[in-house]
């Protein structure tokens, strides 16, 4: 618990087979690192570079620490460096020496110290910086990579962007770091975290004052209202244009019909043979020649 691997919300006990298991007494508090599953989404042991998770394997990382299967060695190594600021086993060894005594534990502690010394090198390999930077760039381009607070601050310093980074734990904001030498407005962002030493995958979220939110809301409402007013004006203009075009079309049709009628030639005069004969009138009952 001093490492933050488990907390008071966890109950450690033995199952029917004698294996250690961890129960979470407060699910709302979330899972600590040791209570998380030792099996990844692909069915492999976490941190083992693809080793198949054994059948009936331990249910969580803390239980895997006591499993003799070599597949869980990576989890045991991760446990010893968990919570250490330099990612070494120094904190683990210090706490171990404070709590246990005896020749057996002393031998184990010395072996761990030897492992720490062997894993630490003051000689930097040739071209390490170039190769490490290339590898780092490949890592950050992976969609599963999450930037830390230090990485975000480093990028903001290089870009001369003024930023304050906060961490949110159980709804409470705490200061995590800042970069105030730069240009432009000050940006405040936060990252969801927990109160333990374990890492949490989360996205940085920008924090803005409530007054700015109300200002944005008012501006958005005004923009929407103006857009609707302009759309209504455009609709009316289109309707008036259609009416005007229809009136012009009818007027043109009537003018064309009238011009056609005026330009038509008069009918030809009737010939003598086509003229109707004069009818003889009767006078006094007698026909006049």
C-alpha positions in Angstrom: 0.0 0.0 0.0 2.9 2.4 0.6 3.8 2.0 -3.0 0.3 2.8 -4.0 -0.1 -0.6 -5.7 -3.1 -1.4 -3.5 -5.2 0.7 -1.1 -7.5 0.3 1.9 -10.3 -0.3 -0.6 -8.8 -3.7 -1.4 -9.2 -6.9 0.5 -6.5 -9.5 0.1 -7.5 -13.1 0.8 -6.9 -16.7 -0.4 -9.4 -18.5 -2.6 -10.4 -22.2 -2.4 -7.2 -23.3 -4.2 -5.0 -21.4 -1.9 -4.2 -18.6 -4.4 -4.1 -15.0 -3.4 -7.0 -12.9 -4.7 -7.9 -9.2 -4.4 -11.4 -7.9 -3.8 -12.4 -4.3 -4.3 -14.6 -3.2 -1.3 -15.5 0.2 -2.9 -16.0 -0.2 -6.7 -16.8 3.5 -6.9 -13.2 4.4 -5.9 -11.8 2.7 -9.0 -9.2 0.0 -9.5 -5.7 0.5 -8.2 -2.8 -0.8 -10.3 -2.5 -4.1 -8.3 -6.2 -4.8 -8.7 -6.2 -4.5 -12.4 -6.3 -7.6 -14.7 -3.0 -9.4 -15.4 -4.4 -10.3 -18.8 -4.5 -7.7 -21.7 -7.2 -7.4 -24.3 -5.3 -9.7 -26.7 -5.2 -12.6 -24.2 -1.5 -12.1 -23.3 0.2 -11.4 -20.0 0.5 -7.7 -19.5 3.9 -6.3 -20.2 5.3 -9.7 -21.3 5.7 -8.9 -25.0 3.1 -11.4 -26.2 3.3 -14.3 -23.8 0.0 -16.2 -23.8 -1.9 -15.8 -20.6 -2.1 -19.3 -19.0 -5.4 -21.0 -18.3 -6.8 -20.5 -14.8 -4.2 -17.8 -14.3 -4.3 -15.2 -11.6 -7.1 -12.7 -11.7 -5.1 -9.5 -11.1 -1.6 -8.2 -11.1 -1.1 -8.5 -7.4 -2.0 -12.2 -7.5 0.3 -12.7 -10.4 3.3 -11.6 -8.2 3.0 -14.8 -6.3 2.5 -17.1 -9.3 5.7 -19.1 -10.0 5.1 -19.0 -13.8 8.0 -17.2 -15.5 5.5 -15.5 -17.8 4.7 -13.1 -14.9 8.3 -12.0 -14.3 7.6 -8.8 -16.2 4.8 -7.9 -13.8 7.1 -8.7 -10.8 9.8 -6.3 -12.3 7.1 -3.6 -12.9 6.0 -4.0 -9.3 9.5 -3.4 -7.9 9.8 -0.1 -9.8 6.2 1.0 -9.3 5.9 4.4 -7.7 9.6 5.2 -7.8 10.3 8.7 -9.3 13.2 7.3 -11.3 11.5 4.1 -12.4 14.1 2.0 -10.3 13.7 -0.4 -7.4 15.2 2.0 -4.9 11.9 2.8 -3.2 10.9 -0.9 -3.1 14.2 -1.9 -1.5 14.0 1.0 1.1 10.5 0.0 2.1 11.4 -3.7 2.2 14.4 -3.1 4.5 12.2 -1.0 6.9 9.6 -3.7 7.2 11.3 -7.1 7.2 14.3 -8.6 8.8 16.1 -11.9 8.5 18.9 -13.5 6.5 16.5 -14.7 3.7 15.1 -11.3 3.1 18.5 -9.7 3.4 19.8 -12.0 0.6 16.8 -11.1 -1.6 17.4 -7.4 -0.9 21.1 -7.7 -1.8 20.2 -9.5 -5.0 17.8 -6.7 -5.9 20.4 -4.1 -5.2 22.8 -6.0 -7.4 20.2 -6.0 -10.2 19.7 -2.3 -9.8 23.4 -1.6 -10.1 23.7 -3.8 -13.1 20.7 -2.2 -14.8 22.2 1.3 -14.3 24.9 2.5 -16.7 26.7 5.9 -16.7 28.0 5.3 -20.2 25.7 6.5 -22.9 25.8 4.3 -26.0 27.1 6.0 -29.2 24.4 7.9 -31.1 21.9 7.2 -28.3 20.2 10.6 -28.5 19.5 10.3 -32.2 18.3 6.7 -32.0 16.2 7.5 -28.9 14.6 10.5 -30.5 13.7 8.5 -33.6 12.2 5.8 -31.4 10.3 8.4 -29.3 8.8 10.0 -32.4 7.6 6.5 -33.6 6.0 5.9 -30.2 4.1 9.2 -29.9 2.6 8.7 -33.4 0.9 5.5 -32.1 -2.8 6.1 -31.2 -2.4 4.3 -27.9 0.3 6.7 -26.7 -0.7 9.3 -24.1 1.4 12.4 -23.4 2.4 13.1 -19.8 2.3 16.4 -18.0 6.0 16.9 -18.5 5.8 16.1 -22.2 3.0 18.6 -22.7 4.9 21.3 -20.8 8.1 20.6 -22.8 6.1 21.0 -26.1 4.5 24.3 -24.8 7.9 25.7 -23.8 9.3 24.9 -27.3 6.3 26.5 -28.9 6.4 29.5 -26.6 2.8 28.8 -25.5 1.7 30.0 -22.1 0.0 27.2 -20.2 -1.0 26.0 -16.7 -1.6 22.2 -16.3 -3.9 21.0 -13.5 -4.7 17.5 -12.3 -8.2 16.5 -11.3 -8.5 13.9 -8.5 -12.0 13.1 -7.2 -13.3 16.5 -8.6 -10.5 18.5 -7.0 -8.0 20.4 -9.1 -4.4 20.6 -8.1 -1.5 22.4 -9.7 0.7 20.0 -11.8 3.0 22.4 -13.8 3.2 25.5 -15.9 5.0 27.3 -18.7 4.5 31.0 -18.5 7.2 32.3 -20.8 5.6 32.7 -24.2 3.1 34.6 -26.3 -0.6 34.8 -26.6 -3.3 34.2 -24.0 -2.8 31.9 -21.0 -4.3 28.5 -21.5 -5.4 26.4 -18.5 -5.9 22.6 -19.0 -6.5 19.7 -16.8 -5.8 15.9 -16.8 -7.8 13.3 -14.9 -5.7 11.4 -12.4 -5.9 9.3 -9.3 -4.4 9.8 -5.8 -2.1 6.8 -6.2 1.2 6.5 -8.0 -0.2 4.5 -10.9 -0.7 6.1 -14.3 -4.1 7.0 -15.8 -5.0 7.2 -19.5 -6.9 10.4 -20.0 -7.2 13.3 -22.4 -6.1 16.9 -21.6 -9.2 19.1 -21.3 -9.2 22.9 -21.6 -10.5 24.8 -18.6 -12.3 28.2 -19.3 -14.0 30.5 -16.9 -17.8 30.4 -16.6 -18.0 34.0 -17.8 -16.3 33.0 -21.0 -18.7 30.2 -21.4 -21.6 32.6 -21.1 -19.9 34.9 -23.5 -19.5 32.1 -26.0 -23.1 31.1 -25.6 -24.4 34.6 -26.2 -22.2 35.0 -29.2 -23.4 31.7 -30.6 -27.1 32.6 -30.0 -26.5 35.9 -31.8 -24.8 34.2 -34.7 -27.6 31.7 -35.0 -30.2 34.4 -34.9 -28.4 36.4 -37.6 -28.0 33.3 -39.7 -31.8 32.6 -39.5 -32.6 36.3 -40.3 -30.4 36.2 -43.3 -31.9 32.9 -44.5 -35.4 34.4 -44.2 -34.3 37.5 -46.3 -32.8 35.2 -48.9 -36.0 33.2 -49.0 -38.1 36.3 -49.5 -35.8 37.6 -52.2 -36.0 34.3 -54.1 -39.8 34.3 -53.8 -40.0 37.9 -55.1 -37.6 37.1 -57.9 -39.8 34.1 -59.0 -42.9 36.3 -59.0 -41.2 39.0 -61.0 -39.8 36.5 -63.5 -43.3 34.9 -63.9 -44.9 38.3 -64.5 -42.2 39.2 -67.1 -42.7 35.9 -68.8 -46.5 36.4 -69.1 -46.0 40.0 -70.3 -43.6 38.8 -73.0 -46.0 36.1 -74.1 -48.9 38.6 -74.4 -46.7 41.1 -76.3 -45.5 38.4 -78.7 -49.1 37.3 -79.4 -50.3 40.9 -80.0 -47.3 41.6 -82.4 -48.1 38.4 -84.3 -51.7 39.4 -84.8 -50.8 42.9 -86.0 -48.2 41.7 -88.5 -50.6 39.1 -90.0 -51.7 40.2 -93.7 -55.4 41.1 -94.4 -57.5 38.4 -96.1 -57.7 38.7 -100.0 -60.8 40.3 -101.6 -63.5 38.0 -102.9 -63.7 37.4 -106.8 -66.8 38.0 -109.0 -67.5 34.4 -109.2 -67.4 34.2 -105.5 -69.6 37.2 -104.9 -73.2 36.3 -103.9 -76.0 37.0 -106.5 -78.4 39.9 -105.9 -81.7 38.7 -104.7 -84.7 40.0 -106.5 -87.2 41.7 -104.4 -90.9 41.3 -104.7 -93.1 44.4 -105.0 -96.8 44.3 -104.5 -96.8 40.6 -104.9 -95.1 41.0 -108.3 -91.6 40.3 -109.1 -89.7 43.2 -110.5 -87.2 42.6 -113.3 
